[in-house]
Amino acid sequence: MIPVVGLVLIGKLFGDVTLTVGDRAQAIYQVTNNTNALDLGIAGLMRFDVTRKHSRYSLAYSLSFGYFDVFGDPALMLTNAGRAQASWFGKRWSLTLSEDASVGRQRAFALVPTLGTNVMDRGTTPAGTGTPAGTGTPAGTGTPAGTGTPAGTGTPGGGGTNAGQTAYVANATYVTYVTSRTSLGASYRLTRRAAVGAAVGYQIAGGLGAESRNVTPLTRGPDATLQLTYAATPHDLLSSGVNGFYAKVTPPDSTFTLVGAREGWAHAWSAATQGVAGIGVAYLRTRNAVAAENKGSLLPTADASLIHTIHLNDGALLSLIAGTRLGVLYNPVLGTYTEQLSEAAGANWLRGRFNAGGFVGAAQTLSESGPNATRAITANVLAGYAPNRALQLQVGARTAVETLPQANGGSYPLQWGAFALVTFTGPDYKIFGSQAKAKAKAKPK
């Protein structure tokens, strides 16, 4: 209560303060590998925003309830998530301090391959050092390992990923998880074309308690990023960056240290076609306390991605996406960092209230082979209809085949799942704030 009152007083005395509340409800019926389940969920959000001339402050909290497998083996899940952020900025510079945290109990990874997330850009991408307008998100600037949506939080009430990409199956393992990330990022625009940015952070992600950690190991440690960008032309952005991190994973009581560098190029051939390419090198040092191993590896890294948008004659929009990556990735189930080669391609179609899409991807670890390798192939399709802003209907299917090291279970049979989803999203309500000022600014002079 005290932080809320404090934000209100600060806003009233020194700036503008807005309180926003919203809600979301979901019902999903899924069939997976000869099992079926009905899941229900609801989530509420409250957010305070305080805005001043050269600063901005935000405090948000979300509470989610999920009631899974209603007619089978019902289980009640609860997720708490919060975010606090403060930003200061001038004509050429910006500074952002943020804290994101969540704790709850959800389904663990079950259908999604366990070949992890990219860590070459772990840490916050410095503000103001991104790609030029229209070039999209470069390959390799995705969510840092462990800082994204916790395993299974895309389920109803979790407010996570789209249902067509949700990582769970009926009667899957439940885990208690925690995520926390504290970061400080700064950027400075050197010239009209050049900018420099830096970020440091500390993160914790994984299971709470021994039982949950056996499913999703706990990883924690600091990281840092430094990046320089230069807009060579209105359609070309060059970037040079270095980053590093230290991570301790429990179990299997291992530590990982990585230092990497990347040279990147983002190019917009037209408003419809953009691409990104990069090349670099990484040094990964691994220490396993249980096996008493301590080894270092110098690894090449590379990435490339392309997106093309087509405006069809009937007013529909078709987006084609393809990408490949060679880099060090974190496996959130095995709790290891390894070099991996991955490829992915997808298509999205949108026309009015209708949408559809498909995706296929494959990946394999390169540092290990034979019985110690991890391989996966996955594919999904999704179709949706939104009769209005509040209601969304979706149907889809997903399949995956995966091979893990023999010590972790070996080959898994083909997994598949199909679902039907209904989502209702209530409107956001501004309890107080500068609604009158916003309307006044919107009026033409």
Secondary structure, 3 states (H helix, E strand, C coil): CHHHHHHHHHHHHHCEEEEEEEEEEEEEEEEECCEEEEEEEEEEEEEEEEECCCEEEEEEEEEEEEEECCCCCCEEEEEEEEEEEEEEECCCEEEEEEEEEEEEEEECCCCCCCCCEECCCCCCCCCCCCCCCCCCCCCCCCCCCCCCCCCCCCCCCCCCCCHHHCCCCCCCCEEEEEEEEEEEEEEEECCCCEEEEEEEEEEEEEECCHHHHCCCCEEEEEEEEEEEEEEEECCEEEEEEEEEEEEEEECCCEEEEEEEEEEEEEEECCCCEEEEEEEEEEEEEEEECCCCEEEEEEEEEEEEEEEEEEECCCCCEEEEEEEEEEEEEEECCCCEEEEEEEEEEEEEEEECCEEEEEEEEEEEECCCCHHHCCEEEEEEEEEEECCCCCEEEEEEEEEEEEECCHHHCCEEEEEEEEEEEEEEECCCEECCCCHHHHHHHHCCC
